[in-house]
Amino acid sequence: MDSEGLRLVATALAIGLAAIGPGVGIGIIVSGALQAIGRNPEIQGTVVTYMFLGIAFTEALAIFGLVISFLIGFKVL
């Protein structure tokens, strides 16, 4: 396997592994929000706001992984 092939494997691993963490994190965030709303429906608006804020921060990690994979793929790193 030459350096081009290794770089492509590294690119795929970078985005693949970067998507696993946020996927699990978003599932945990939504699960916790649904449990909180189920226990106390009056705070739904507040919980949903914080849930979307947490989802946005968690999804930023996947975007960082995407940027790193682009940098590896375009021979910047």
Protein Blocks (a to p, Z undefined) as FASTA:
>chain_A
ZZklmmmmmmmmmmmmmmmmmmmmmmmmmmmmmmmmmmmmmlmmmmmmmmmmmmmmmmmm
mmmmmmmmmmmmnomZZ
